[in-house]
Amino acid sequence: MNKKLLALVLAALMAITMLTACGKKDEPAKKDEPAVTDNSDKSEDKKDEESKDDSASENDGMINGEKIDEDQYINTFMDLWPNTYDPSKGNDTYGNNVLVNVLEPLIRYNEDHYEPAGAESWDISDDGLTYTFHIRKGNKWDDGKEVTAEDYAYGIRRSAMQDTASPYASFTYPLVNGQKVNSGEADIEELGVETPDEYTLVLTLGNPVPFFLDMLLNRVYFPQREDYVEQYGDQYSTDLGNIPMCGPFLIEDMTLNNEINYVKNPNFWNAANVMPDRVHVAILNDQNTINNALMTGEIDYSGVGDPKVREELEQSGEYNILKRQNPWTGYFMMNYGPDSHVANNKITRAIAAVLDRQEVIDNAWNGTPVPAYAFVSPVMRCQGVEFNKEGEGPAKRLMEDIKDPKALFEEGVKELGGDPNGYVVRLLGSDNSDSGRIAIEAFQQQIEKALGCKVDAQNLDWNAFTNVVESGDFDIAWAGWGADYNDPINLLETVYSKAPAYNIGWVNEKFDSLLEEARVEVDAEKRAELLREAENIMIYDDAVIIPINHGVANIFRKKYLRGAADNWFTTMGLQTLYTVGR
């Protein structure tokens, strides 16, 4: 059946928001992250009458029977500065947190349904191959230029091009010739992206993809300005003066590694229903500082890991509390590049077999995360099908099956031409907080004790970490990945050799082919089996990924805060937050 999504009245849906963006790398229990829900029943046909009109502008300062504060402002934080604001080149949480607020994607996801955004409506062809988006007239860039279909088309094409080297280029693969364009085998003109007129964007897929609308929530499908790219080149979207904006907020000012200040965008198409007039985002990367800021009201919400702090906050009676597991996994990735000391699956499997997750969780992270034995979080689904169960997975089977990890390790070292006596493995951490330091030191000691090698460990801040990883000067690196959308392939594709999130040099043709088959398989059970097999290869067979923990958030929100989402995958940004009785 042809599906048509008519524009919804967004004023009816301002009760919830995402507090940070999807698609992320961050640490457990640090931030107020979006919660997870089962999105298997998403319906693009959800009707507006199911919601209430919460618009303060149309209810004389009242929402849900409450009088809202006259002065609407929000104080929040990020724990790291974004690597870039370039939609095509970033892959970190922090940049996404900004982009979801200053750009207007084609659609947004609000708790349990898709909402029109840059596109006021869209059609899906009967065969599921053609998506036609009707671009909203009147939405403008901050320089007054109207946002058109070509801005979206340009952003998609730029992300797909090989020269751009987008870490999320694989999100364009469902498009006709998407993968060929990215590999240089096809010209950009052959990509399944067309603009028949100024307000129509047509995306054509090579095969039906049941989760394609979810993929559109990714930054590579956000609008971009070709004239800005041509003018600024490598400096595009690196600083306030060269960041084009068309979303619910504008960046008023920002100070590197210190703060970002947003103001409501008066020319945004739905400005009347953007609740905060201004938002202050502080950069806070020390958990004690974050806790103190929450207690003193300097920030309005945060995740809290320390049990003692949680108890104190609970007793104060000043907070609404949400606890839930996130579709986030902290993990070690193994470098299979030419200069690596672990580019042998006997070495990587031996290391994977000796890591005591619970010990580190208890000592470094206050017992907050849960041990991970699979890369895909147990709260995620494959088109509604259960994928993994908590406490189970290929990493646990590997630990059970390898009886003598040290002997296996020494065998692998010899195969690489090394001497097991005094062999050095370079361990790279991405969290230089106290908890991050404790965790890396604990893993260092576990590996050294069990395998008899020396582990050269260092912990860097996020930006320095990504630079080292890109250079390949490491053996084992700590990272984290949160799902961009509710499908296992989103996590598994991070090591897809033709478009990896990090180029770690691992190539497994069987793994790649399983992902490629799963992309076009419409049967949920069959897709789940294909993806489980792929996950088994990466974790059990080669241990290129060693899952360590799944994030659990204990979120404390000031009781005056309203409009916050409990759904990890929500992409509403900050626009729906408001306060009552601050």
FILO-293928 format. One record per residue (C-alpha): residue in three letters; y, x, z. Coordinates in steps of 0.1 Angstrom, whole numbers, padded with zeros to 4 digits, always signed. Example, Ala and Ser with C-alpha at 12.3 -4.5 7.8 and 13.67 -1.06 7.14 Angstrom:
2
ALA-0045+0123+0078
SER-0011+0137+0071
This chain:
582
MET+0000+0000+0000
ASN+0035+0012-0008
LYS+0053+0019+0024
LYS+0090+0016+0027
LEU+0109+0026+0057
LEU+0142+0008+0061
ALA+0170+0022+0081
LEU+0168+0014+0118
VAL+0197+0007+0140
LEU+0198+0039+0161
ALA+0219+0024+0188
ALA+0187+0005+0198
LEU+0169+0037+0204
MET+0191+0059+0226
ALA+0170+0058+0257
ILE+0151+0090+0251
THR+0156+0125+0238
MET+0140+0158+0234
LEU+0153+0184+0259
THR+0141+0214+0239
ALA+0128+0217+0204
CYS+0093+0219+0191
GLY+0077+0247+0173
LYS+0082+0274+0199
LYS+0074+0306+0216
ASP+0082+0306+0253
GLU+0067+0311+0287
PRO+0048+0287+0310
ALA+0067+0266+0335
LYS+0101+0280+0328
LYS+0119+0253+0310
ASP+0122+0216+0306
GLU+0101+0213+0275
PRO+0093+0182+0256
ALA+0062+0164+0269
VAL+0031+0157+0249
THR+0018+0124+0238
ASP-0010+0112+0215
ASN+0008+0106+0182
SER-0023+0093+0164
ASP-0009+0058+0162
LYS+0025+0067+0148
SER+0038+0040+0126
GLU+0065+0043+0100
ASP+0066+0005+0100
LYS+0078+0002+0136
LYS+0105-0025+0138
ASP+0139-0023+0154
GLU+0133-0055+0174
GLU+0109-0036+0196
SER+0139-0018+0212
LYS+0170-0027+0231
ASP+0205-0020+0220
ASP+0215+0007+0244
SER+0247+0018+0227
ALA+0275+0022+0252
SER+0300+0017+0225
GLU+0287-0018+0219
ASN+0280-0027+0256
ASP+0314-0019+0272
GLY+0302+0012+0290
MET+0269-0004+0302
ILE+0234+0007+0293
ASN+0203-0011+0307
GLY+0225-0028+0332
GLU+0240+0004+0345
LYS+0276+0015+0341
ILE+0276+0049+0326
ASP+0299+0077+0336
GLU+0332+0078+0317
ASP+0331+0115+0313
GLN+0298+0123+0295
TYR+0288+0159+0296
ILE+0255+0177+0300
ASN+0247+0211+0315
THR+0215+0227+0304
PHE+0201+0262+0295
MET+0179+0283+0273
ASP+0162+0314+0287
LEU+0167+0335+0256
TRP+0192+0338+0228
PRO+0181+0327+0193
ASN+0170+0353+0168
THR+0188+0335+0141
TYR+0203+0301+0132
ASP+0190+0304+0096
PRO+0166+0274+0091
SER+0145+0294+0067
LYS+0141+0326+0086
GLY+0136+0317+0123
ASN+0105+0307+0141
ASP+0115+0307+0177
THR+0122+0278+0201
TYR+0157+0289+0208
GLY+0170+0288+0173
ASN+0153+0254+0168
ASN+0170+0241+0199
VAL+0203+0247+0183
LEU+0194+0236+0148
VAL+0181+0202+0158
ASN+0215+0195+0173
VAL+0238+0209+0146
LEU+0219+0199+0115
GLU+0206+0165+0104
PRO+0169+0165+0092
LEU+0156+0140+0067
ILE+0139+0121+0096
ARG+0136+0124+0133
TYR+0107+0115+0156
ASN+0116+0094+0186
GLU+0089+0090+0212
ASP+0063+0072+0191
HIS+0079+0065+0157
TYR+0099+0081+0129
GLU+0136+0073+0126
PRO+0159+0076+0096
ALA+0183+0104+0099
GLY+0196+0123+0068
ALA+0176+0099+0048
GLU+0184+0062+0055
SER+0150+0051+0041
TRP+0121+0065+0022
ASP+0091+0054+0001
ILE+0056+0067-0002
SER+0037+0061-0034
ASP+0003+0043-0034
ASP-0016+0076-0040
GLY+0002+0093-0011
LEU+0016+0121-0034
THR+0052+0111-0039
TYR+0078+0108-0012
THR+0112+0095-0022
PHE+0140+0099+0003
HIS+0172+0080-0001
ILE+0199+0103+0013
ARG+0225+0087+0035
LYS+0260+0085+0020
GLY+0289+0096+0041
ASN+0274+0122+0063
LYS+0295+0153+0060
TRP+0294+0190+0067
ASP+0319+0204+0092
ASP+0342+0215+0063
GLY+0343+0179+0050
LYS+0319+0183+0021
GLU+0293+0155+0018
VAL+0257+0162+0026
THR+0237+0155-0006
ALA+0201+0155-0018
GLU+0206+0189-0033
ASP+0214+0204+0001
TYR+0179+0194+0013
ALA+0163+0205-0019
TYR+0180+0239-0017
GLY+0168+0244+0019
ILE+0132+0236+0009
ARG+0133+0258-0022
ARG+0148+0287-0003
SER+0122+0285+0024
ALA+0094+0285-0002
MET+0106+0315-0021
GLN+0088+0347-0016
ASP+0119+0368-0012
THR+0131+0347+0017
ALA+0100+0357+0037
SER+0102+0325+0058
PRO+0077+0326+0087
TYR+0073+0288+0081
ALA+0068+0290+0044
SER+0033+0275+0048
PHE+0051+0242+0056
THR+0060+0240+0019
TYR+0024+0245+0007
PRO+0016+0208+0004
LEU+0043+0205-0023
VAL+0032+0210-0058
ASN+0029+0247-0065
GLY+0042+0254-0029
GLN+0017+0282-0022
LYS+0021+0296-0058
VAL+0059+0298-0055
ASN+0056+0316-0021
SER+0031+0341-0035
GLY+0053+0347-0066
GLU+0027+0332-0090
ALA+0050+0303-0100
ASP+0088+0299-0106
ILE+0109+0280-0081
GLU+0116+0254-0108
GLU+0079+0245-0106
LEU+0080+0235-0069
GLY+0075+0198-0063
VAL+0111+0191-0053
GLU+0135+0170-0075
THR+0169+0155-0071
PRO+0172+0127-0098
ASP+0207+0120-0085
GLU+0231+0130-0057
TYR+0214+0108-0031
THR+0178+0109-0040
LEU+0153+0136-0030
VAL+0117+0134-0044
LEU+0090+0155-0029
THR+0057+0156-0048
LEU+0025+0168-0031
GLY-0005+0185-0048
ASN-0029+0165-0026
PRO-0024+0137+0000
VAL-0015+0152+0034
PRO-0019+0127+0062
PHE+0006+0145+0085
PHE+0032+0153+0059
LEU+0060+0133+0077
ASP+0054+0154+0108
MET+0059+0186+0087
LEU+0093+0173+0076
LEU+0104+0177+0112
ASN+0103+0215+0107
ARG+0135+0234+0101
VAL+0125+0245+0066
TYR+0131+0209+0055
PHE+0166+0209+0071
PRO+0197+0209+0047
GLN+0213+0242+0038
ARG+0244+0253+0020
GLU+0238+0274-0011
ASP+0275+0284-0013
TYR+0272+0298+0022
VAL+0241+0318+0014
GLU+0258+0332-0017
GLN+0289+0340+0002
TYR+0274+0355+0034
GLY+0241+0369+0022
ASP+0222+0384+0052
GLN+0249+0373+0075
TYR+0243+0336+0067
SER+0239+0316+0099
THR+0242+0347+0122
ASP+0275+0338+0138
LEU+0297+0308+0144
GLY+0319+0314+0113
ASN+0290+0312+0089
ILE+0269+0285+0104
PRO+0273+0252+0084
MET+0269+0221+0106
CYS+0263+0184+0099
GLY+0244+0171+0129
PRO+0253+0151+0160
PHE+0271+0182+0176
LEU+0293+0211+0165
ILE+0293+0244+0182
GLU+0327+0248+0197
ASP+0322+0283+0208
MET+0295+0307+0219
THR+0291+0340+0236
LEU+0262+0363+0228
ASN+0234+0361+0254
ASN+0257+0341+0276
GLU+0265+0305+0266
ILE+0268+0279+0238
ASN+0293+0250+0240
TYR+0287+0219+0219
VAL+0311+0190+0212
LYS+0303+0157+0197
ASN+0307+0158+0159
PRO+0333+0131+0152
ASN+0323+0129+0115
PHE+0286+0125+0122
TRP+0272+0093+0106
ASN+0260+0080+0139
ALA+0287+0095+0161
ALA+0292+0062+0180
ASN+0257+0066+0194
VAL+0258+0102+0203
MET+0261+0100+0241
PRO+0274+0133+0254
ASP+0310+0143+0245
ARG+0301+0179+0253
VAL+0272+0201+0263
HIS+0272+0234+0280
VAL+0241+0256+0274
ALA+0239+0286+0297
ILE+0215+0316+0289
LEU+0195+0320+0321
ASN+0163+0341+0320
ASP+0156+0347+0357
GLN+0136+0320+0374
ASN+0154+0324+0407
THR+0187+0320+0390
ILE+0174+0289+0371
ASN+0162+0274+0404
ASN+0195+0280+0421
ALA+0214+0265+0392
LEU+0193+0234+0394
MET+0198+0231+0431
THR+0236+0235+0429
GLY+0240+0211+0399
GLU+0250+0238+0375
ILE+0222+0225+0352
ASP+0209+0190+0351
TYR+0172+0196+0346
SER+0146+0224+0345
GLY+0109+0231+0348
VAL+0100+0246+0381
GLY+0070+0269+0386
ASP+0073+0280+0422
PRO+0054+0256+0445
LYS+0077+0263+0474
VAL+0108+0255+0453
ARG+0091+0223+0440
GLU+0085+0211+0475
GLU+0121+0218+0485
LEU+0134+0199+0455
GLU+0110+0170+0461
GLN+0121+0166+0497
SER+0158+0166+0487
GLY+0154+0132+0470
GLU+0178+0142+0442
TYR+0154+0145+0413
ASN+0131+0125+0391
ILE+0099+0145+0386
LEU+0076+0147+0356
LYS+0044+0167+0355
ARG+0023+0171+0324
GLN+0004+0195+0303
ASN+0021+0207+0271
PRO+0006+0215+0237
TRP+0016+0251+0243
THR-0007+0282+0245
GLY+0001+0316+0258
TYR-0021+0342+0241
PHE-0027+0378+0231
MET-0027+0386+0194
MET-0045+0417+0182
ASN-0030+0439+0156
TYR-0054+0446+0126
GLY-0028+0467+0108
PRO-0036+0503+0096
ASP-0021+0521+0127
SER-0038+0498+0152
HIS-0062+0511+0179
VAL-0079+0477+0181
ALA-0085+0468+0144
ASN-0122+0463+0149
ASN-0138+0431+0161
LYS-0161+0449+0186
ILE-0130+0462+0203
THR-0111+0429+0203
ARG-0142+0409+0214
ALA-0148+0434+0243
ILE-0112+0430+0254
ALA-0114+0392+0252
ALA-0146+0392+0273
VAL-0130+0410+0304
LEU-0098+0390+0309
ASP-0096+0370+0342
ARG-0072+0343+0334
GLN-0072+0325+0367
GLU-0064+0356+0386
VAL-0033+0362+0366
ILE-0023+0325+0367
ASP-0025+0325+0404
ASN-0007+0358+0410
ALA+0020+0358+0383
TRP+0026+0321+0375
ASN+0021+0304+0409
GLY-0011+0287+0397
THR+0009+0264+0374
PRO-0006+0269+0339
VAL-0043+0261+0332
PRO-0067+0287+0318
ALA-0071+0285+0280
TYR-0103+0292+0262
ALA-0092+0277+0229
PHE-0060+0282+0209
VAL-0054+0245+0203
SER-0044+0227+0235
PRO-0067+0200+0247
VAL-0039+0175+0247
MET-0036+0177+0209
ARG-0055+0155+0185
CYS-0066+0158+0149
GLN-0054+0125+0134
GLY-0064+0108+0167
VAL-0097+0127+0170
GLU-0102+0147+0202
PHE-0103+0184+0193
ASN-0108+0205+0224
LYS-0116+0198+0260
GLU-0100+0215+0290
GLY-0119+0245+0303
GLU-0140+0248+0272
GLY-0137+0266+0239
PRO-0148+0296+0219
ALA-0133+0322+0243
LYS-0155+0309+0271
ARG-0186+0311+0249
LEU-0176+0347+0240
MET-0173+0357+0276
GLU-0207+0342+0284
ASP-0224+0358+0254
ILE-0211+0394+0257
LYS-0232+0410+0284
ASP-0219+0446+0282
PRO-0182+0446+0271
LYS-0177+0483+0278
ALA-0206+0493+0255
LEU-0193+0470+0228
PHE-0158+0485+0232
GLU-0171+0521+0230
GLU-0191+0512+0199
GLY-0160+0498+0182
VAL-0138+0528+0191
LYS-0164+0552+0176
GLU-0164+0531+0144
LEU-0126+0536+0142
GLY-0132+0573+0146
GLY-0118+0575+0181
ASP-0131+0590+0214
PRO-0139+0564+0240
ASN-0129+0589+0267
GLY-0092+0586+0272
TYR-0088+0560+0244
VAL-0053+0545+0246
VAL-0045+0509+0238
ARG-0008+0498+0235
LEU-0001+0465+0252
LEU+0032+0447+0245
GLY+0047+0420+0266
SER+0074+0395+0256
ASP+0086+0385+0291
ASN+0105+0410+0312
SER+0109+0386+0341
ASP+0092+0393+0374
SER+0064+0369+0365
GLY+0060+0385+0331
ARG+0059+0420+0345
ILE+0032+0409+0371
ALA+0011+0393+0344
ILE+0012+0422+0320
GLU+0004+0447+0348
ALA-0025+0426+0359
PHE-0040+0424+0324
GLN-0034+0461+0320
GLN-0055+0468+0351
GLN-0082+0444+0341
ILE-0087+0461+0307
GLU-0086+0496+0322
LYS-0111+0488+0349
ALA-0136+0470+0328
LEU-0135+0491+0296
GLY-0126+0526+0309
CYS-0097+0531+0285
LYS-0060+0537+0292
VAL-0036+0509+0285
ASP+0000+0518+0277
ALA+0019+0487+0287
GLN+0055+0478+0282
ASN+0075+0445+0286
LEU+0104+0438+0264
ASP+0129+0410+0260
TRP+0122+0385+0232
ASN+0144+0400+0205
ALA+0132+0435+0211
PHE+0096+0423+0212
THR+0099+0406+0178
ASN+0114+0438+0163
VAL+0084+0459+0176
VAL+0059+0433+0164
GLU+0074+0433+0129
SER+0072+0471+0128
GLY+0035+0470+0137
ASP+0039+0495+0165
PHE+0015+0478+0190
ASP-0021+0470+0195
ILE-0021+0439+0217
ALA+0010+0416+0220
TRP+0016+0387+0244
ALA+0031+0356+0227
GLY+0032+0319+0231
TRP+0031+0290+0206
GLY+0039+0254+0211
ALA+0030+0228+0185
ASP+0056+0217+0160
TYR+0035+0185+0154
ASN+0004+0169+0167
ASP-0023+0185+0145
PRO-0045+0216+0152
ILE-0037+0231+0119
ASN-0001+0238+0131
LEU-0014+0264+0156
LEU-0042+0278+0135
GLU-0019+0285+0105
THR+0000+0311+0126
VAL-0027+0336+0115
TYR-0032+0323+0080
SER-0032+0356+0061
LYS-0010+0343+0032
ALA+0018+0331+0054
PRO+0013+0343+0090
ALA+0038+0337+0118
TYR+0034+0373+0126
ASN+0020+0398+0101
ILE-0008+0413+0122
GLY-0028+0424+0092
TRP-0058+0402+0098
VAL-0074+0388+0067
ASN-0105+0366+0069
GLU-0113+0348+0036
LYS-0135+0322+0052
PHE-0108+0313+0078
ASP-0082+0310+0051
SER-0105+0288+0029
LEU-0112+0265+0059
LEU-0075+0259+0065
GLU-0070+0253+0028
GLU-0098+0228+0027
ALA-0085+0211+0059
ARG-0050+0207+0044
VAL-0063+0183+0018
GLU-0092+0166+0037
VAL-0082+0130+0046
ASP-0111+0122+0068
ALA-0102+0130+0104
GLU-0137+0138+0116
LYS-0143+0162+0087
ARG-0109+0178+0091
ALA-0116+0183+0128
GLU-0149+0201+0120
LEU-0133+0224+0095
LEU-0106+0233+0119
ARG-0130+0239+0148
GLU-0149+0263+0126
ALA-0117+0281+0117
GLU-0107+0284+0154
ASN-0142+0297+0162
ILE-0137+0325+0136
MET-0103+0336+0149
ILE-0114+0335+0186
TYR-0152+0340+0188
ASP-0160+0360+0157
ASP-0130+0383+0155
ALA-0110+0376+0187
VAL-0078+0382+0167
ILE-0063+0356+0191
ILE-0072+0356+0228
PRO-0060+0324+0244
ILE-0049+0328+0280
ASN-0032+0297+0293
HIS-0020+0262+0284
GLY+0015+0254+0297
VAL+0019+0228+0324
ALA+0055+0217+0331
ASN+0068+0204+0364
ILE+0101+0190+0353
PHE+0129+0182+0377
ARG+0158+0161+0364
LYS+0188+0151+0384
LYS+0186+0114+0392
TYR+0219+0108+0374
LEU+0204+0120+0341
ARG+0193+0093+0317
GLY+0179+0093+0282
ALA+0154+0122+0286
ALA+0122+0121+0267
ASP+0087+0127+0280
ASN+0073+0135+0246
TRP+0070+0171+0234
PHE+0072+0161+0198
THR+0104+0142+0200
THR+0132+0156+0178
MET+0162+0137+0189
GLY+0178+0167+0204
LEU+0205+0163+0230
GLN+0222+0133+0215
THR+0206+0106+0237
LEU+0212+0122+0271
TYR+0238+0105+0293
THR+0246+0102+0330
VAL+0251+0075+0355
GLY+0268+0081+0389
ARG+0269+0119+0386
